[in-house]
Amino acid sequence: MSLTPSAHLDTFARDNLPAPESWPVIEQSLPELQYPERLNAAAALLDETVERFGPDRIALRSDDGEVWTYGRLQHQANSIAQVLTEDFGIVPGNRVLLRIPNNPWAVAAWFAVVKAGAVVVTTMVAWRSAELAKITAKTKPGLVIVDHRFTAELADAIDDAVPVVVLGGPDDVLVRSAAEKSGEFTTVQTAADDVAMLGPTSGTTGVPKVTMHFHRDILAIADTFARHVLKLQPDDVCAGSPPLAFTFGLGGLVIFPFRFGASSVLLERAGPVALADAIDDFGVSVLYTAPTGYRAILKEGRADALRRLRIGVSAGEHLPRETFEAVEGASGLRLIDGIGATEMLHVFISAAGDDIRPGSTGRPVPGYRATILDDEGREAPRGTLGRLAVIGPTGCRYLADPRQADYVQNGWNVTGDSYRQDDEGYFVYGGRSDSMIVAAGYNIGAPEVEGVIDLHPDVAESAVVGRPDPEKGAIVNAFVVLRPGIAADDAARESIQAHVRARLAPYKVPRRIDFVDALPRNPSGKLQHFLLRERIAAELAPAGSPTPTEA
């Protein structure tokens, strides 16, 4: 592996790439993946699209009625880039952290950072200060852009020396400063393999894992999944529920539509009714949400909205066959399932149209290849359940993290998912092979939740697993041993939930807490989470069914 000369003056990102020998194999097997050595993703997605389609083409709409053309977005992105570089001295390679919900200003700020050759760090507005502090300690941002409604959590999360630029509200520095700029900015000619964005993974414990993505990676996910599977068109209108801080949302709502001259509808609150209304009100043709979202739309009696879609993409969690069939039966829409990962940036296994096989995720997206590995790291025979591994034009590069060796093994990206491959080459989901809980499309690390619960003064110890749930796919189920003398009652449950809610994002709070006398451990003292999963399976099994250990 050899990297081209960097445009970064601040060399932090390249200095903290994993050692070359620990990288996954990177394959750029398609002609459209052959990018020039000098490449800026913002120029390719925004400036070149304006040149192709003109500045008056609609780019973004928001749920508050705002309409942004490509020309306006380009002007605002250039103006913000001027603010970053002229007013705050941001230079190529500096990190800029964004904490903004899904709206046009978030997109403009994202493009501005990338245009300036800086490295964008997107964060969830739902994250609390403890979660943000871990990200800032890892990424060392030189500037923060934050929506005025989400400033409170920053006080304990960033160094006092880091400038904070507020968007909106009475102290709106960003819009006011941008309005004073010319809107003329020369995009930095970064290297194709300069780091453009740092993506924190959700659900980690201790020091978070932060993925590193190049300018070429950003284009690669559009030139594989969006081009070959979705076949996105310039007249498509995209919408969805995932935040732009998730690569699922960033790809579907920004990278994909801008690569092909399409537009997006951005919703700050994207519940099932809001999604259905957006389809009706804005003529949405491509929808991105988790299976939970599609089930909720059906429960709200809005199958009529799904009938209007050209494409419904389901990702973020496993798509059960029952959900696929329910959506198809009610609306005729055949959902495009997909599995992706923050480490891979977006979807790498999927299927569309006549290639869909209900009950399977699909086959490798053009440009990727995948296999199943056994416990020894060997490729397993067809039909064998094992660890999903993938190689393609994108791959895992953790920021200064020894866990690189856990994810990348013998050149393969090993995702933490259990799968089997059938005789047709389709990949069939078998569950998570690690401690991750996937609830309503959010990845939640069980160890992180356990660590917070264990800090509660009434808790002796805890264990957290996912509990199957028909609405959310899974919920966080905590098993808690209380200290002697503490009553195992609803007051204790509510106290523990409030304790977690004050320290972690709301979606990580246990929805169910079971009080137990002791947690299952092996002779060496290691916690046996699988026995708790078996207990849950036995509780949920129909009467007379064999338990997991009997089956």
N, C-alpha and C positions, 0 to 999 in steps of 0.2 A: 504494500500500500504506500502510495506517495501522494501527498497533498500539493495542490497548486499554490503559488504564492498568495498569501492572504492580503486582503484589503484592510484588515483590522489593525488599528493602532493600539488598541487595548487587546492584548493577546490572551486574556483570561480564558476564553472559550477553547481556543485551540490548545492552550497549555494544559487544560483539564480533560481533554479527550482521553478515552481509554488507550492503553498501550496497543499498538497496531496488531500484535499477535492475538489480542483478545477480541478483535472485531469479528462480527459475523461475515460470512461471504456476501459480497455485494454483487449482484448481477444486473446489468443493464441490457437485457436481451432483445428489447424491441427497438426499432429504428427511432421512434419518438422519444426514447429515453436517452438519446445521445445529445447531451446538452453542451453548449460551449463552455470553455474554461472560465470566462467571465460572465456571471449571471447574477442578476438581482431578481428575486421572486416577485417583489412588488412591481418592478418595471414590466415583467412578463405578464403578470395578472391584471394590472391596472393600466399602465401607460400604453402597452401594446394593444390592449383591448379597446381603449379609446381611439387609437389610430385605426383599428379595423372597423369599428362600428359607429364612431362619432361620439361627441361629448353629450348629445341630447338623449341618448338611450337611457331608460330607467335602470338604475342599479339596485336601489334599496327603497323599501317602504317600511314604515314602522306602525305599531298599533296605535300610536297617537296621531296618525294622519300625515306624518312627514313623508315626503317623496324626494329622494336624492337621485339625480342623474349621475352617469359616469363622470361627466365633466365637473359637477359639483364635488363629488367624492375625491376626484383627483386634485382639485384646487384645495380642499380642506386638508387632505393628506400632505400636500406640499407645504401648506401653511403651518401645520403642526410640526412637520420636519424642520421648518425654519425656526420655530419656537425652541425645539429641542437643541438644535445646533447653535443658534445665534444667542439665545437667551440663557441657556443652561450648559452650554459647552459640551454637549454629548458628541462623542467621536465614535467612529466605527469600532465595534467590538464592545462598547459599553452595554450593560444590561439595563433595560427599561421595563419595569413591572407595571402591568395593567390590571386594574380592579374595577371593571365596568360591566354592567349587565348587557344583554343583547340589544344593542341599538346602533344607529348609524355612526355615532361618534366613536364607539368601540372599534368599528371597522376602520374608520379614518385614522385613529390612533395606531392601530396595528400596522396599517400600510405605511404610516409616517415613520415608525421605528425601523421597519425593514428598509424603506427607502434611504434612510440615513445611515445604513450599514450597521446599525446597532442590533442588539439581540433582544427579541421580545420575550417576556416572561408573562404568560397569561395565568391569572388566578381566579378562583371561584369567589364570587361575592358572598357565598354562604360560609366560607371558611372563617374561623375565629382567629383571634390574635395568636394563640399558641401554634396553630397550623401555619399561619402566615409567617411567623417568626422562623420556623424551620426552613421555609422556602427562601426567605431573604438571607438567612445565614448561609445557605448553600449557594445561592446564585449571586449574591453581592451586587444588587442593583445600584446604579448611579442615579436613578430618578424613578419616581412613582407617579403614575397618572391614575387618579381615583375619582369615581363618581361621588358627588357630595353626600349622597345617602349612605355611603359605606366607608366613611373615614374613621369611625370610632375604633374599629379593631386595629387600625394602623399604629396607634400610639405606642403599644407595647411590642410591636412587631418589626419596627425598622429603627435604624440608628438615627439619632437626631440630626446628623450631618447630611442625611439623604434628602434632597429637595422633594417636596410633594406638590404636584400640580393638580388642582381640584377642577373637576368638570361639573358644571351646573351649580345651581344654588346662588346665594348672594355673593360668594367668593369665587366666582367662576373665572379662574385664571386662564384656563385652556382656551375657551372660546373667545374671550376678550383679547388675549394675546395673539391668537391666530388671526383675528379680524384685522390686526394692525400690520399683518405681513402681506407680501405681494402675491403669494401663491405660486411663485416661480422657484423651483428647486431642482438642482441637478442630482439625480439619483446616483448614489455611490455604486461604482462598478465593483461589486464584491466578486469573490471567487465562487464558483458553483459549489465548492465544498467548504465555504465559510459557514459557520453556524449562524442560522437566521433566527432560531427560536429554541427556547428551553421549555420543555413540557413536563411539569411535575406529575408523577403518577399519583392516583388517588389510593387511599387505603393502606399506606405504609406506616410502619411503626418506627419509632426512633428517628434517625436522620432520613428524610424522604429521599426517594429515588427521583432524579431529574433526568429526563431524556433529552438528547441533543440532536437537532435536525438541521440539515444543510438547506441552502437555497434550492438545490436540485431535488431534494426529497419532497419539498412542498409541491413542485410541479409533477413529480413522479406519481403521487397518489391521484392527481387529476388525470394524468395520461395513462393510467392503468384502470382503476375501478370506475371512475366517472366516464372515461372515454369508451371503454370496451364493454362494461357491464351495464351501466346506466344509460350510455349513449346520450348524454346530456346535449340539449339543443339550445340555440340562442333564444328561442321563444319560451323556454321553460321558466316557471316561477317557483322558487324553492322556499320552503318553510320547515320549521321543526322545533322540537322541544329542547335539544341539548344546548347547554351554554357554549359560547365561543371559547371558553377556557378548556373545554374538552375537545380533543382533536376530532371526535365524531362531529361535533357542531361546527368547528372551524373549517373542516373539509367540506361538509355538506352545504353550509350557508355562506361561505366566503370563497374558499379556494376553487371549488368545483364550478359554481356559477360564473365566477370572474374569468376562469380559463376559457369558457365557451360563450361569453357574451350574454349570459342569462341574468336573472335578477333574483333577489331574495326579499322575503318579508321577515322582519326581525320582531320577535315578541319577547318582551321582558318577563311576562308570566304566560307560560305556554301550557296551560291545563287543557284537558280534552275539549271543553267547549270553545276555548280560544282557538285551538288548532282547527276545529271544524268550522268556526266562523271565518277564520282566515282563508280557508279553502274556498268558501262561498264568496267572501267579500273581495278577495284579491285574485281569484282565478289561479290558486296554487295548483301546480301540476306535479310537483315532486315533494314528498313529505318525508322527513327524517324523524323517527322517534323509536322508542323501545317497544317491545311487545306489550308492556304495561299500558303504554299510551294508546295503542290500537284497541286493546280490550276496553279501556275506559271510554273511548269514543263510541264503541258499540253500546256500552252500558248507558250512555247518555242518549241513545236513540238517534245517533247522527251517522248512521251508515250511508245516508244519502250523500254526505260530504265525501266519503271515501270513494264513492262511485265516480266522482269528477276527476280523480287523480289519474295521471298517466303512470306514475311510479310511487310506490310506498316502500321505503327502505326501513328495515327493522334491524337494529344493531344495539349494542350496549349490554345485551343479555341474551340468553338462549331463547329462540323462537320455538315454543312448543307446537307440535303439529295441530293440536286442538285450536290454538289461536289462529294459525294459518287458515285452517278450514272454516273457522267461525267468520273471519274477515271475508274470505272468498265467498262463502255462502250468503252473507248479508249484503255484500257490495259488488261481488265479481272481481275485486282487486286481488291479484296474486302477489303477496308480499315478497320483496327481494330481501332474503336473509343475508346476513354478513357477519363475519367475525373479524375484528381488528384489535389493535392494541396501541396504547400510547407509545410503546417502544417501536412499533412499526409505522406509526403515524396515522394509519387508517386501515380500511378493510383489505384483506388479502385472500379470503376465501368467500365465494358468493356464487349466485346463479340467478339468471333472469329469464323471463319468457318460457319457452318450451324446455329450457334446460333445468327448470326448477323441479326438484324432487321433494315434495312435502315430507318433513321429518328429518331432512338432512340440510346442513348449512350450504353445501354446494361444492364446487371444485375450485382449485387455485385460480385467482384472478390472473388474466394474461400479464406476464412479466414476473409472476411468482411461481414457486413450486413448493410443495409441502409433502411431509411424510409423517409416519407414526414411529416413535422411538420406544423401545422397551426400557426396562429399568437399567440395563447395562449400556444404553446409548446406541444400541443397534437398531437398524430399521426393522420394524415388525411386519409380519405377514398381513395381507389383506384380511379384514374381519377381526383383527386383534385390537383390543382396547389398549391404548398407550398414550404417550405424551405427544401432543401436537408440536411439530417443528416446521419452520418455514424459512425460505431464502428468497430474496428478491432485490429490487432496486433500493429499498429502504431496510433499515435494520437497527438493532439496539446499540446505542452508545450512551452509557450512563455518565453523568458528570462526576468525575473523580470518585468512583464508587467501586469497592471490591466485589459488589454483587453482580458486576458485569459477568463474572465467571459462572454465576448461577443461571443467567438468562441465555448466554451464548455458549454453546457446547459443540465443539468440533465444527465450528462454522455455522451451525444451525441456530436460529432464534427459537428457543423453547419457551412457549407462551404461558405454561401453567394450566393449560386446558387438557382434559382427557378426551380423546376422540378415537374413532375407528374409521377405517376407509373401506367402503364396500367394493364389490367387483367392478362397478362402473367408474370407480375413482371418486365417488362422492364421499365427503367427510361428514360423519354423524357424531353429534355431541354426546359426551358421556359424563360431563360434570367438570368442576374445577379440581385440579390435582394439588392445590395448595390451600392456604388459609383464607383466600379471598372469598368474600360474600358479594354476590351481584344482586342488588335490590333495586328494582325499577330503573335499571340502566346505570346505577352508580356502583363503582367498585369500592368495597369497604374492607379494610384489613382487620381481621379479627384481633390480632395482637394489639393494634392501636386502641381499640375499644376496651379490651381487657385491661390495658395499662391505665386507662383513665378510671374505669370502675374500681380498680384496686386502690386508687387514691382516696376513695370515699371512706370516711372515718368508721363507718359501721360495717365495712366489708373486710372479710378475712382473705378471700381469694375469689377469682371468677374465671369462667371460661365462656367463650363466645363462639357460636356457630350459626350458620344460616338455616332457617326453618322454611321449608317450601310454603309458598303462599300463592293462592290462585290469582290474586290481583297484582302483586308486585314481583312475582317470580320467587322471591325469597324475602324474609324479614330477618333482622338481627335478633337472635334469641340468646340471652345471657343466662348462664347458670351461676348462681351466686351463693357462696357460703358466708353467712353473716357472723360477726363476732359474737361471743357468748353474751347472752342477756338481751340481744336485740330481737325484737319481735319481727317475724317474717309475715308482714302484712302489707296492705296496699300503701300505707304511709311510707314504708321502707322502699317499695318499688318507685313511688313517685319521687322520693328524695334522690334515689340513684339516677333516675332519668333526668331530673333537673340538674344534677351534678354533671352528667355527661353533656347535656344540652348547653351548659355554660362554657364548655371547653372544646367541643367538637361541632362540626356542621350538623344541622338538624337531621339529615338523612342517615347519620351514623348512630343516632340514639336507639337503644334497644326497644323494640316495640313489645317484646315479651321478656319478662324476667321470671325465671323459675328458681325458687330457693331450695337448696339441697344441703344435706348434712356434710357431704364430702364430694370431691371431684374425682373421677376415675383416673388412676395413674398406673403406670407399669412398675415393675419391681425397682427400676432405677429412679423412679419419681417423675418420669416424664408424663405430662398431661395427655390423656388419650381422647382427643376430640372425636375420633371416629365412633367411640361408644356413645357419646352424646347424640351424634347424628343417627345412630342406630336406635336410640331411645325415641327420638322424634319420629323416625320412620315407623316404629312399632305403634306409636300413638296415632299416627295418621292412617295406618293400614286398616282396610275394612275388617270387620269382625270375622275371625276364622282364617285370615290370611297368615301365612308363615312370617315370622320375624326375619330380619335380614340375616341373622346368624343361622336360621333354620333353612332358609331358601337355598 
